Amino acid sequence: MIELVNRAEKFCSKIEVRLADAAPLSADENIELRSKLGFCRNQIAHLRTLGDLTMQNPVIREGIRHLVIGLMWVAFYARSAIDFKLYRMLLTIESTFTYLLMEQVPKYRRNGHISDSRDEAGD
């Protein structure tokens, strides 16, 4: 989990560097972008203060989820400064979080899950 937080911070830093060389944004979009970047930075700092950085901790799951959504908004507002490599970094953060949710959080019955057929068969 700490690796996700570190990659999110690296993403924010790279966006800030790229924005210095990009075309200026409209006043409204600049305010929104700075607001979302600030939110992401605050969320990263908050997650680092928590001791148990595992997916079993619901506070961590919620914090990472909010962080991923904030990063997506940053990418939207910074679209003129983002390139394929930065976008891929964002997708890696999001997909890693989704994978960890699926693998480490207790599984619940869902349509087509392999354990459904065993549960019905009595195994």
C-alpha positions as CSV (number, residue, x, y, z in Angstrom):
1,M,0.0,0.0,0.0
2,I,2.8,2.4,0.7
3,E,4.0,1.9,-2.8
4,L,0.7,3.1,-4.1
5,V,1.0,6.2,-1.9
6,N,4.6,6.8,-3.1
7,R,3.5,6.5,-6.8
8,A,0.7,8.9,-6.2
9,E,3.0,11.4,-4.8
10,K,5.4,10.9,-7.7
11,F,2.5,11.4,-10.1
12,C,1.5,14.7,-8.4
13,S,5.1,16.0,-8.5
14,K,5.5,15.2,-12.2
15,I,2.2,16.9,-13.0
16,E,3.3,20.1,-11.1
17,V,6.6,20.1,-13.1
18,R,4.8,19.6,-16.4
19,L,2.3,22.4,-15.6
20,A,5.2,24.9,-15.5
21,D,5.9,24.2,-19.2
22,A,2.3,23.7,-20.4
23,A,0.0,26.3,-21.9
24,P,-1.8,28.2,-19.2
25,L,-5.2,27.0,-18.1
26,S,-8.3,29.0,-17.7
27,A,-8.8,30.6,-14.3
28,D,-11.5,28.2,-13.3
29,E,-9.7,25.1,-14.4
30,N,-6.5,26.3,-12.7
31,I,-8.4,26.8,-9.4
32,E,-9.9,23.3,-9.8
33,L,-6.6,21.7,-10.7
34,R,-4.8,23.3,-7.8
35,S,-7.6,22.3,-5.5
36,K,-7.4,18.7,-6.6
37,L,-3.6,18.6,-6.3
38,G,-3.9,20.0,-2.8
39,F,-6.5,17.4,-1.9
40,C,-4.3,14.6,-3.2
41,R,-1.3,15.9,-1.3
42,N,-3.4,16.2,1.9
43,Q,-4.7,12.6,1.4
44,I,-1.2,11.3,0.9
45,A,-0.1,13.0,4.1
46,H,-3.1,11.6,5.9
47,L,-2.5,8.1,4.7
48,R,1.1,8.3,5.8
49,T,0.1,9.1,9.4
50,L,-2.0,5.9,9.7
51,G,-0.2,3.0,11.1
52,D,-1.9,0.0,9.5
53,L,-1.4,0.3,5.7
54,T,-3.1,-2.9,4.7
55,M,-6.2,-3.5,2.6
56,Q,-7.9,-5.1,5.7
57,N,-8.1,-1.6,7.2
58,P,-11.3,0.0,5.9
59,V,-9.9,3.5,6.6
60,I,-7.0,2.8,4.3
61,R,-9.3,1.4,1.6
62,E,-11.4,4.5,1.8
63,G,-8.4,6.9,1.8
64,I,-6.8,5.2,-1.2
65,R,-10.1,5.2,-3.1
66,H,-10.5,9.0,-2.5
67,L,-6.9,9.5,-3.5
68,V,-7.4,7.5,-6.8
69,I,-10.5,9.6,-7.6
70,G,-8.6,12.8,-6.9
71,L,-5.7,11.7,-9.1
72,M,-8.2,11.1,-11.9
73,W,-9.5,14.6,-11.6
74,V,-5.9,15.9,-11.6
75,A,-5.3,14.1,-14.8
76,F,-8.5,15.5,-16.3
77,Y,-7.7,19.1,-15.5
78,A,-4.0,18.7,-16.4
79,R,-4.8,17.0,-19.7
80,S,-2.7,19.4,-21.7
81,A,0.4,18.6,-19.7
82,I,-0.1,14.9,-19.4
83,D,1.7,12.4,-21.7
84,F,1.3,8.7,-22.2
85,K,3.9,7.8,-19.6
86,L,2.1,9.8,-16.9
87,Y,-1.3,8.5,-17.9
88,R,0.0,5.0,-17.7
89,M,1.3,5.7,-14.2
90,L,-2.2,6.8,-13.2
91,L,-3.7,3.7,-14.7
92,T,-1.1,1.5,-12.9
93,I,-2.1,3.1,-9.6
94,E,-5.8,2.6,-10.2
95,S,-5.4,-1.0,-11.5
96,T,-3.1,-2.0,-8.6
97,F,-5.6,-0.7,-6.1
98,T,-8.5,-2.6,-7.9
99,Y,-6.4,-5.8,-8.0
100,L,-5.5,-5.5,-4.3
101,L,-9.2,-4.9,-3.4
102,M,-10.2,-8.1,-5.3
103,E,-7.4,-10.2,-3.9
104,Q,-7.0,-9.1,-0.3
105,V,-10.4,-8.1,0.8
106,P,-12.6,-11.1,1.9
107,K,-14.5,-12.4,-1.1
108,Y,-18.3,-12.2,-1.1
109,R,-20.6,-14.2,-3.2
110,R,-20.9,-12.7,-6.6
111,N,-22.4,-13.8,-9.9
112,G,-20.1,-16.4,-11.6
113,H,-17.5,-16.6,-8.8
114,I,-15.8,-20.0,-8.7
115,S,-16.7,-20.6,-5.1
116,D,-20.4,-20.2,-5.9
117,S,-20.5,-23.6,-7.7
118,R,-18.7,-25.3,-4.8
119,D,-21.0,-23.7,-2.2
120,E,-24.0,-25.0,-4.0
121,A,-22.6,-28.5,-4.5
122,G,-21.9,-28.7,-0.7
123,D,-18.1,-28.7,-0.9
